[in-house]
Amino acid sequence: MKIAIGNDHVGLILKPAIVDYLHELGHETVDSGTNSNERTDYPIYGEKVGKMVASGETDLGIVICGTGVGISLAANKVKGIRAVVCSEPYSAKLSREHNNTNVLAFGSRVIGEELAKMIVREWLDAKFLGGRHGRRVNMLSAIEEEQ
């Protein structure tokens, strides 16, 4: 799978470990984040990853900032993106199974490296269940279309 990685200066702390972990799992990554410690704005990178996923350039995206919240909000502004902020693996798994999320967000000020890897693994291993969940995801898409 091809996965876009985006981060601001605060998310740079976790990015190398997550990229290495994704490579260990056999995935290709596309770096769409900053590689500098200089202060930058998370919306830039959330949008970049969102656009890469929405266009099909990458299969999924992972975004990292201080809390995961701001960068996920930016990604969610891109049509077709369902980004989720997770600080534990269970929500990551269910977000894929029930909500068919295509961008995962977390915060480098909230979780550590090993927990981040657990979250990524659960999220990637989970599969969308469809059925009643598909109807609900379609309802989300309909709301998006009305805008």
Backbone hydrogen bonds, N-H to C=O, Kabsch-Sander energy under -0.5 kcal/mol:
donor,donor_aa,acceptor,acceptor_aa,energy
3,I,1,M,-0.5
3,I,28,E,-2.8
4,A,60,L,-2.5
5,I,30,V,-2.8
6,G,62,I,-2.5
8,D,64,I,-1.4
12,L,8,D,-0.9
13,I,10,V,-1.1
14,L,11,G,-1.1
15,K,11,G,-1.6
18,I,14,L,-2.0
19,V,15,K,-2.9
20,D,16,P,-2.5
21,Y,17,A,-2.2
22,L,18,I,-2.6
23,H,19,V,-2.1
24,E,20,D,-2.3
25,L,21,Y,-1.8
26,G,23,H,-1.5
27,H,22,L,-2.7
28,E,1,M,-2.7
30,V,3,I,-2.1
32,S,5,I,-3.8
32,S,30,V,-0.7
34,T,7,N,-2.1
42,Y,40,T,-0.6
44,I,41,D,-1.3
45,Y,41,D,-0.6
45,Y,42,Y,-0.6
46,G,42,Y,-2.2
47,E,43,P,-2.3
48,K,44,I,-1.8
49,V,45,Y,-2.2
50,G,46,G,-2.4
51,K,47,E,-2.8
52,M,48,K,-2.0
53,V,49,V,-2.4
54,A,50,G,-2.9
55,S,51,K,-2.1
56,G,52,M,-0.6
56,G,53,V,-1.0
57,E,52,M,-1.2
58,T,52,M,-1.7
59,D,2,K,-2.3
60,L,2,K,-1.4
61,G,102,N,-1.7
62,I,4,A,-2.7
63,V,104,L,-2.9
64,I,6,G,-2.2
65,C,106,F,-1.2
72,S,68,G,-1.3
73,L,69,V,-2.3
74,A,70,G,-2.0
75,A,71,I,-2.0
76,N,72,S,-2.6
77,K,73,L,-0.6
77,K,74,A,-1.1
78,V,75,A,-1.7
81,I,78,V,-2.0
84,V,103,V,-2.1
86,C,84,V,-0.5
86,C,105,A,-2.6
92,A,88,E,-1.1
93,K,89,P,-2.5
94,L,90,Y,-2.5
95,S,91,S,-2.3
96,R,92,A,-1.3
96,R,93,K,-0.5
97,E,93,K,-2.3
98,H,94,L,-3.1
99,N,94,L,-0.7
99,N,95,S,-1.0
100,N,96,R,-1.0
101,T,95,S,-1.5
102,N,82,R,-1.5
103,V,82,R,-1.3
104,L,61,G,-2.5
105,A,84,V,-2.9
106,F,63,V,-1.6
107,G,67,T,-0.6
108,S,65,C,-2.6
109,R,66,G,-2.4
110,V,107,G,-1.3
111,I,107,G,-2.3
116,A,112,G,-2.3
117,K,113,E,-2.1
118,M,114,E,-2.0
119,I,115,L,-2.4
120,V,116,A,-2.6
121,R,117,K,-2.6
122,E,118,M,-2.3
123,W,119,I,-2.4
124,L,120,V,-2.7
125,D,121,R,-2.3
126,A,122,E,-1.4
129,L,97,E,-2.6
133,H,130,G,-1.8
134,G,131,G,-0.7
135,R,131,G,-1.6
136,R,132,R,-1.6
137,V,133,H,-2.4
138,N,134,G,-2.3
139,M,135,R,-1.6
140,L,136,R,-1.9
141,S,137,V,-2.2
142,A,138,N,-2.1
143,I,139,M,-1.9
144,E,140,L,-2.0
145,E,141,S,-2.1
146,E,142,A,-1.5
147,Q,143,I,-0.7
147,Q,144,E,-0.8
